[in-house]
Amino acid sequence: MADFTDIINGVFKGKLKEIQGLVQEVLDEGVNANQISDDGLVRGMDVVAEKWREGEVFVPEVLRSAKTMQLGMNILKLILGEGALKPKGVFAIGTVK
């Protein structure tokens, strides 16, 4: 099992310059892109959300973490677009006049 601790901490600490390398490193180990997204990047944002609720981080830190996660997802976009992520359903949005 892959160790996502560095990715989780990278997202939480907003390591913009390092996150892509960390994601690529785990990806090169053969870990599924969906698992990297869920167990690494999303878990990092879960830590940020918990610290937000506790009042330990504020808007600038949350925004930096979100940008860090986005940079990490940029590495995974091409792979996730190739079918690694299966749709769970279809929905429509509209308004009534």
Secondary structure as UniProt FT lines:
FT   HELIX           5..13
FT   TURN            16..18
FT   HELIX           19..28
FT   TURN            29..30
FT   HELIX           33..36
FT   HELIX           37..42
FT   HELIX           43..53
FT   TURN            54..55
FT   HELIX           59..79
FT   HELIX           80..84
//
